[in-house]
């Protein structure tokens, strides 16, 4: 397994967490979510994002609201539900544990 494949798998693994972090700040339109992820150097396309948003909605972690747009048809704005906020907190604890483990291992020196 090459480094690019592992990197891709790692990105997929954190994508849900990143989306929930974005929506924790304020409701967002799908293209806004993609833009924010791209600004963070996490490249995601609509074909990846929409199924994930649907899955999070079906898990009752997200809800959405249609809002009229001055530039075309109404837009679907996603927001966290109460369950989504609780799930985000749990993911935050998990991320902190994983991050602590990785940082510890990066500092580890062979003692032979």
OpenMM code with the backbone's topology and positions (N, CA, C; nanometers):
from openmm import Vec3, app, unit

residues = "UNK UNK UNK UNK UNK UNK UNK UNK UNK UNK UNK UNK UNK UNK UNK UNK UNK UNK UNK UNK UNK UNK UNK UNK UNK UNK UNK UNK UNK UNK UNK UNK UNK UNK UNK UNK UNK UNK UNK UNK UNK UNK UNK UNK UNK UNK UNK UNK UNK UNK UNK UNK UNK UNK UNK UNK UNK UNK UNK UNK UNK UNK UNK UNK UNK UNK UNK UNK UNK UNK UNK UNK UNK UNK UNK UNK UNK UNK UNK UNK UNK UNK UNK UNK UNK UNK UNK UNK UNK UNK UNK UNK UNK UNK UNK UNK UNK UNK UNK UNK UNK UNK UNK UNK UNK UNK UNK UNK UNK UNK UNK UNK".split()
positions = [
    Vec3(0.0862, -0.1187, 0.0000),
    Vec3(0.0000, 0.0000, 0.0000),
    Vec3(0.0895, 0.1233, 0.0000),
    Vec3(0.0724, 0.2101, -0.0972),
    Vec3(0.1543, 0.3293, -0.1086),
    Vec3(0.1105, 0.4403, -0.0149),
    Vec3(0.1996, 0.5365, 0.0036),
    Vec3(0.1715, 0.6493, 0.0930),
    Vec3(0.0490, 0.7279, 0.0469),
    Vec3(0.0304, 0.7434, -0.0837),
    Vec3(-0.0855, 0.8176, -0.1337),
    Vec3(-0.2159, 0.7483, -0.0959),
    Vec3(-0.2176, 0.6161, -0.1019),
    Vec3(-0.3371, 0.5403, -0.0653),
    Vec3(-0.3669, 0.5556, 0.0841),
    Vec3(-0.2643, 0.5466, 0.1668),
    Vec3(-0.2821, 0.5627, 0.3116),
    Vec3(-0.3306, 0.7044, 0.3422),
    Vec3(-0.2703, 0.8010, 0.2758),
    Vec3(-0.3109, 0.9412, 0.2948),
    Vec3(-0.4584, 0.9601, 0.2586),
    Vec3(-0.5001, 0.8995, 0.1486),
    Vec3(-0.6401, 0.9069, 0.1060),
    Vec3(-0.7325, 0.8436, 0.2096),
    Vec3(-0.6944, 0.7298, 0.2628),
    Vec3(-0.7754, 0.6626, 0.3640),
    Vec3(-0.7840, 0.7459, 0.4919),
    Vec3(-0.6744, 0.8090, 0.5293),
    Vec3(-0.6749, 0.8942, 0.6483),
    Vec3(-0.7692, 1.0124, 0.6286),
    Vec3(-0.7660, 1.0724, 0.5110),
    Vec3(-0.8547, 1.1861, 0.4825),
    Vec3(-1.0013, 1.1442, 0.4883),
    Vec3(-1.0322, 1.0284, 0.4310),
    Vec3(-1.1701, 0.9786, 0.4361),
    Vec3(-1.2137, 0.9573, 0.5801),
    Vec3(-1.1208, 0.9109, 0.6630),
    Vec3(-1.1521, 0.8833, 0.8018),
    Vec3(-1.1846, 1.0067, 0.8839),
    Vec3(-1.1294, 1.1206, 0.8456),
    Vec3(-1.1543, 1.2427, 0.9231),
    Vec3(-1.2573, 1.3350, 0.8595),
    Vec3(-1.3063, 1.2990, 0.7432),
    Vec3(-1.3972, 1.3875, 0.6700),
    Vec3(-1.5257, 1.4175, 0.7474),
    Vec3(-1.5864, 1.3165, 0.8084),
    Vec3(-1.7080, 1.3405, 0.8867),
    Vec3(-1.6814, 1.4417, 0.9970),
    Vec3(-1.5722, 1.4216, 1.0683),
    Vec3(-1.5363, 1.5115, 1.1781),
    Vec3(-1.5196, 1.6543, 1.1265),
    Vec3(-1.4507, 1.6707, 1.0140),
    Vec3(-1.4288, 1.8032, 0.9572),
    Vec3(-1.5605, 1.8709, 0.9185),
    Vec3(-1.6508, 1.7949, 0.8583),
    Vec3(-1.7811, 1.8502, 0.8195),
    Vec3(-1.8588, 1.8951, 0.9423),
    Vec3(-1.8593, 1.8123, 1.0455),
    Vec3(-1.9309, 1.8484, 1.1680),
    Vec3(-1.8684, 1.9709, 1.2339),
    Vec3(-1.7357, 1.9822, 1.2286),
    Vec3(-1.6697, 2.1014, 1.2836),
    Vec3(-1.7149, 2.2277, 1.2102),
    Vec3(-1.7249, 2.2189, 1.0791),
    Vec3(-1.7691, 2.3338, 0.9991),
    Vec3(-1.9121, 2.3719, 1.0374),
    Vec3(-1.9990, 2.2726, 1.0456),
    Vec3(-2.1406, 2.3007, 1.0721),
    Vec3(-2.1667, 2.3366, 1.2180),
    Vec3(-2.0701, 2.3130, 1.3039),
    Vec3(-2.0840, 2.3539, 1.4439),
    Vec3(-2.0808, 2.5061, 1.4568),
    Vec3(-2.0163, 2.5715, 1.3627),
    Vec3(-2.0052, 2.7178, 1.3669),
    Vec3(-2.1326, 2.7865, 1.3186),
    Vec3(-2.1861, 2.7334, 1.2066),
    Vec3(-2.3076, 2.7910, 1.1500),
    Vec3(-2.3596, 2.6999, 1.0390),
    Vec3(-2.4879, 2.7091, 1.0071),
    Vec3(-2.5403, 2.6308, 0.8951),
    Vec3(-2.4656, 2.6677, 0.7670),
    Vec3(-2.4526, 2.5712, 0.6766),
    Vec3(-2.3769, 2.5974, 0.5545),
    Vec3(-2.4370, 2.5228, 0.4365),
    Vec3(-2.4232, 2.5828, 0.3225),
    Vec3(-2.4611, 2.5274, 0.1922),
    Vec3(-2.3494, 2.4331, 0.1490),
    Vec3(-2.3803, 2.3294, 0.0739),
    Vec3(-2.2801, 2.2285, 0.0356),
    Vec3(-2.1578, 2.2905, -0.0306),
    Vec3(-2.1771, 2.3857, -0.1203),
    Vec3(-2.0610, 2.4457, -0.1873),
    Vec3(-1.9750, 2.5250, -0.0892),
    Vec3(-2.0374, 2.5805, 0.0159),
    Vec3(-1.9602, 2.6496, 0.1195),
    Vec3(-1.8747, 2.5496, 0.1976),
    Vec3(-1.9327, 2.4326, 0.2257),
    Vec3(-1.8581, 2.3279, 0.2961),
    Vec3(-1.7371, 2.2857, 0.2128),
    Vec3(-1.7572, 2.2649, 0.0848),
    Vec3(-1.6472, 2.2262, -0.0045),
    Vec3(-1.5392, 2.3345, -0.0059),
    Vec3(-1.5801, 2.4596, -0.0147),
    Vec3(-1.4837, 2.5706, -0.0180),
    Vec3(-1.4006, 2.5747, 0.1105),
    Vec3(-1.4664, 2.5606, 0.2248),
    Vec3(-1.3954, 2.5650, 0.3533),
    Vec3(-1.2984, 2.4470, 0.3643),
    Vec3(-1.3415, 2.3297, 0.3209),
    Vec3(-1.2527, 2.2131, 0.3233),
    Vec3(-1.1330, 2.2353, 0.2304),
    Vec3(-1.1572, 2.2937, 0.1132),
    Vec3(-1.0477, 2.3212, 0.0200),
    Vec3(-0.9502, 2.4229, 0.0781),
    Vec3(-1.0024, 2.5239, 0.1476),
    Vec3(-0.9159, 2.6224, 0.2125),
    Vec3(-0.8265, 2.5554, 0.3172),
    Vec3(-0.8769, 2.4478, 0.3779),
    Vec3(-0.8010, 2.3726, 0.4774),
    Vec3(-0.7134, 2.2647, 0.4121),
    Vec3(-0.7069, 2.2656, 0.2802),
    Vec3(-0.6274, 2.1702, 0.2014),
    Vec3(-0.6819, 2.0281, 0.2050),
    Vec3(-0.8108, 2.0147, 0.2305),
    Vec3(-0.8784, 1.8849, 0.2253),
    Vec3(-0.9706, 1.8891, 0.1042),
    Vec3(-0.9252, 1.8350, -0.0056),
    Vec3(-0.9973, 1.8434, -0.1325),
    Vec3(-1.1097, 1.7398, -0.1349),
    Vec3(-1.2320, 1.7884, -0.1531),
    Vec3(-1.3510, 1.7036, -0.1578),
    Vec3(-1.4358, 1.7504, -0.2746),
    Vec3(-1.4930, 1.6559, -0.3461),
    Vec3(-1.5810, 1.6889, -0.4590),
    Vec3(-1.7254, 1.6628, -0.4181),
    Vec3(-1.8180, 1.7206, -0.4939),
    Vec3(-1.9604, 1.7048, -0.4631),
    Vec3(-2.0019, 1.5588, -0.4581),
    Vec3(-1.9453, 1.4770, -0.5457),
    Vec3(-1.9802, 1.3355, -0.5504),
    Vec3(-1.9435, 1.2604, -0.4236),
    Vec3(-1.8515, 1.3136, -0.3479),
    Vec3(-1.8149, 1.2564, -0.2181),
    Vec3(-1.8979, 1.3196, -0.1073),
    Vec3(-1.9178, 1.4504, -0.1158),
    Vec3(-1.9832, 1.5236, -0.0076),
    Vec3(-2.1318, 1.4906, 0.0061),
    Vec3(-2.2059, 1.4926, -0.1035),
    Vec3(-2.3508, 1.4747, -0.0934),
    Vec3(-2.3924, 1.3414, -0.0317),
    Vec3(-2.3317, 1.2281, -0.0707),
    Vec3(-2.3693, 1.1024, -0.0037),
    Vec3(-2.3368, 1.1044, 0.1462),
    Vec3(-2.2267, 1.1691, 0.1815),
    Vec3(-2.1901, 1.1779, 0.3224),
    Vec3(-2.2890, 1.2651, 0.3999),
    Vec3(-2.3294, 1.3773, 0.3416),
    Vec3(-2.4296, 1.4628, 0.4066),
    Vec3(-2.5618, 1.3867, 0.4234),
    Vec3(-2.6003, 1.3102, 0.3236),
    Vec3(-2.7233, 1.2307, 0.3320),
    Vec3(-2.7121, 1.1266, 0.4426),
    Vec3(-2.5968, 1.0610, 0.4515),
    Vec3(-2.5780, 0.9603, 0.5558),
    Vec3(-2.5831, 1.0238, 0.6946),
    Vec3(-2.5188, 1.1387, 0.7116),
    Vec3(-2.5217, 1.2087, 0.8408),
    Vec3(-2.6628, 1.2543, 0.8747),
    Vec3(-2.7383, 1.2950, 0.7731),
    Vec3(-2.8789, 1.3331, 0.7934),
    Vec3(-2.9605, 1.2115, 0.8362),
    Vec3(-2.9394, 1.0978, 0.7700),
    Vec3(-3.0128, 0.9760, 0.8048),
    Vec3(-2.9772, 0.9251, 0.9442),
    Vec3(-2.8584, 0.9602, 0.9929),
    Vec3(-2.8170, 0.9233, 1.1281),
    Vec3(-2.8693, 1.0238, 1.2321),
    Vec3(-2.9445, 1.1237, 1.1847),
    Vec3(-3.0003, 1.2296, 1.2692),
    Vec3(-2.8923, 1.3182, 1.3314),
    Vec3(-2.7781, 1.3287, 1.2646),
    Vec3(-2.6711, 1.4158, 1.3119),
    Vec3(-2.6795, 1.5527, 1.2466),
    Vec3(-2.7449, 1.5575, 1.1297),
    Vec3(-2.7647, 1.6830, 1.0566),
    Vec3(-2.9114, 1.6994, 1.0222),
    Vec3(-2.9477, 1.8229, 1.0050),
    Vec3(-3.0782, 1.8574, 0.9502),
    Vec3(-3.0504, 1.9631, 0.8440),
    Vec3(-3.1514, 2.0013, 0.7702),
    Vec3(-3.1305, 2.1058, 0.6704),
    Vec3(-3.2547, 2.1933, 0.6614),
    Vec3(-3.2324, 2.3083, 0.6010),
    Vec3(-3.3399, 2.4043, 0.5806),
    Vec3(-3.3211, 2.4652, 0.4424),
    Vec3(-3.4311, 2.4755, 0.3685),
    Vec3(-3.4265, 2.5415, 0.2381),
    Vec3(-3.4336, 2.6914, 0.2596),
    Vec3(-3.3408, 2.7648, 0.1998),
    Vec3(-3.3375, 2.9109, 0.2117),
    Vec3(-3.3350, 2.9701, 0.0715),
    Vec3(-3.4221, 3.0680, 0.0475),
    Vec3(-3.4288, 3.1341, -0.0833),
    Vec3(-3.2947, 3.1991, -0.1153),
    Vec3(-3.2596, 3.1950, -0.2410),
    Vec3(-3.1344, 3.2534, -0.2877),
    Vec3(-3.1644, 3.3672, -0.3841),
    Vec3(-3.0838, 3.4715, -0.3775),
    Vec3(-3.0985, 3.5823, -0.4714),
    Vec3(-3.0334, 3.5482, -0.6052),
    Vec3(-2.9589, 3.4359, -0.6096),
    Vec3(-2.8853, 3.3992, -0.7299),
    Vec3(-2.9364, 3.2707, -0.7932),
    Vec3(-3.0615, 3.2385, -0.7742),
    Vec3(-3.1144, 3.1168, -0.8344),
    Vec3(-3.2135, 3.0468, -0.7436),
    Vec3(-3.2207, 2.9151, -0.7568),
    Vec3(-3.3184, 2.8385, -0.6786),
    Vec3(-3.2835, 2.8372, -0.5298),
    Vec3(-3.3785, 2.7969, -0.4462),
    Vec3(-3.3495, 2.7877, -0.3024),
    Vec3(-3.2321, 2.6929, -0.2776),
    Vec3(-3.1614, 2.7184, -0.1674),
    Vec3(-3.0445, 2.6385, -0.1327),
    Vec3(-3.0710, 2.5608, -0.0034),
    Vec3(-3.0152, 2.4417, 0.0006),
    Vec3(-3.0284, 2.3568, 0.1185),
    Vec3(-2.9098, 2.3858, 0.2117),
    Vec3(-2.9413, 2.4420, 0.3284),
    Vec3(-2.8392, 2.4717, 0.4281),
    Vec3(-2.8435, 2.3651, 0.5368),
    Vec3(-2.7280, 2.3024, 0.5600),
    Vec3(-2.7169, 2.1962, 0.6601),
    Vec3(-2.6784, 2.2554, 0.7944),
    Vec3(-2.7276, 2.1920, 0.9011),
    Vec3(-2.6927, 2.2346, 1.0361),
    Vec3(-2.6880, 2.1117, 1.1258),
    Vec3(-2.6152, 2.1246, 1.2368),
    Vec3(-2.6074, 2.0159, 1.3337),
    Vec3(-2.7379, 2.0043, 1.4116),
    Vec3(-2.7747, 1.8824, 1.4426),
    Vec3(-2.8838, 1.8587, 1.5370),
    Vec3(-2.8217, 1.8497, 1.6767),
    Vec3(-2.9051, 1.8368, 1.7781),
    Vec3(-2.8520, 1.8168, 1.9135),
    Vec3(-2.7699, 1.6893, 1.9191),
    Vec3(-2.8186, 1.5841, 1.8525),
    Vec3(-2.7441, 1.4580, 1.8476),
    Vec3(-2.6112, 1.4773, 1.7749),
    Vec3(-2.6126, 1.5593, 1.6710),
    Vec3(-2.4903, 1.5882, 1.5969),
    Vec3(-2.3883, 1.6611, 1.6825),
    Vec3(-2.4347, 1.7546, 1.7652),
    Vec3(-2.3448, 1.8278, 1.8542),
    Vec3(-2.2829, 1.7340, 1.9574),
    Vec3(-2.3630, 1.6418, 2.0101),
    Vec3(-2.3101, 1.5440, 2.1060),
    Vec3(-2.2095, 1.4514, 2.0391),
    Vec3(-2.2415, 1.4072, 1.9173),
    Vec3(-2.1519, 1.3208, 1.8421),
    Vec3(-2.0211, 1.3929, 1.8125),
    Vec3(-2.0296, 1.5210, 1.7782),
    Vec3(-1.9103, 1.6013, 1.7520),
    Vec3(-1.8223, 1.6074, 1.8770),
    Vec3(-1.8822, 1.6235, 1.9922),
    Vec3(-1.8058, 1.6252, 2.1172),
    Vec3(-1.7328, 1.4931, 2.1374),
    Vec3(-1.8034, 1.3815, 2.1129),
    Vec3(-1.7403, 1.2498, 2.1248),
    Vec3(-1.6244, 1.2343, 2.0267),
    Vec3(-1.6458, 1.2793, 1.9038),
    Vec3(-1.5379, 1.2722, 1.8047),
    Vec3(-1.4199, 1.3597, 1.8454),
    Vec3(-1.4478, 1.4713, 1.9088),
    Vec3(-1.3407, 1.5590, 1.9573),
    Vec3(-1.2543, 1.4888, 2.0603),
    Vec3(-1.3177, 1.4173, 2.1533),
    Vec3(-1.2418, 1.3407, 2.2526),
    Vec3(-1.1591, 1.2322, 2.1839),
    Vec3(-1.2189, 1.1631, 2.0878),
    Vec3(-1.1476, 1.0578, 2.0152),
    Vec3(-1.0293, 1.1167, 1.9388),
    Vec3(-1.0504, 1.2318, 1.8733),
    Vec3(-0.9423, 1.2953, 1.7997),
    Vec3(-0.8284, 1.3326, 1.8936),
    Vec3(-0.8610, 1.3882, 2.0102),
    Vec3(-0.7572, 1.4261, 2.1064),
    Vec3(-0.6759, 1.3044, 2.1500),
    Vec3(-0.7421, 1.1909, 2.1735),
    Vec3(-0.6724, 1.0684, 2.2118),
    Vec3(-0.5798, 1.0206, 2.1000),
    Vec3(-0.6318, 1.0182, 1.9784),
    Vec3(-0.5517, 0.9729, 1.8647),
    Vec3(-0.4340, 1.0669, 1.8423),
    Vec3(-0.4594, 1.1953, 1.8483),
    Vec3(-0.3543, 1.2944, 1.8289),
    Vec3(-0.2457, 1.2799, 1.9352),
    Vec3(-0.2861, 1.2603, 2.0591),
    Vec3(-0.1904, 1.2420, 2.1684),
    Vec3(-0.1047, 1.1168, 2.1447),
    Vec3(-0.1684, 1.0092, 2.1010),
    Vec3(-0.0962, 0.8855, 2.0723),
    Vec3(0.0055, 0.9064, 1.9612),
    Vec3(-0.0375, 0.9668, 1.8511),
    Vec3(0.0523, 0.9901, 1.7380),
    Vec3(0.1683, 1.0807, 1.7786),
    Vec3(0.1390, 1.1885, 1.8499),
    Vec3(0.2449, 1.2798, 1.8926),
    Vec3(0.3439, 1.2099, 1.9853),
    Vec3(0.2944, 1.1239, 2.0719),
    Vec3(0.3817, 1.0475, 2.1614),
    Vec3(0.4731, 0.9563, 2.0795),
    Vec3(0.4138, 0.8854, 1.9836),
    Vec3(0.4918, 0.7920, 1.9034),
    Vec3(0.5928, 0.8634, 1.8137),
    Vec3(0.5591, 0.9833, 1.7683),
    Vec3(0.6526, 1.0598, 1.6856),
    Vec3(0.7756, 1.1014, 1.7671),
    Vec3(0.7588, 1.1178, 1.8973),
    Vec3(0.8698, 1.1577, 1.9849),
    Vec3(0.9497, 1.0370, 2.0331),
    Vec3(0.8949, 0.9193, 2.0187),
    Vec3(0.9575, 0.7971, 2.0676),
    Vec3(1.0933, 0.7759, 2.0023),
    Vec3(1.1911, 0.7423, 2.0842),
    Vec3(1.3244, 0.7146, 2.0308),
    Vec3(1.3619, 0.5725, 2.0674),
    Vec3(1.4228, 0.5081, 1.9735),
    Vec3(1.4684, 0.3714, 1.9953),
    Vec3(1.5714, 0.3701, 2.1068),
    Vec3(1.5567, 0.2745, 2.1979),
    Vec3(1.6451, 0.2723, 2.3155),
    Vec3(1.7389, 0.1526, 2.3166),
    Vec3(1.7762, 0.1041, 2.2007),
    Vec3(1.8693, -0.0103, 2.1955),
    Vec3(2.0122, 0.0334, 2.2044),
] * unit.nanometer
topology = app.Topology()
chain = topology.addChain("A")
for resn in residues:
    res = topology.addResidue(resn, chain)
    for name in ("N", "CA", "C"):
        topology.addAtom(name, app.Element.getBySymbol(name[0]), res)
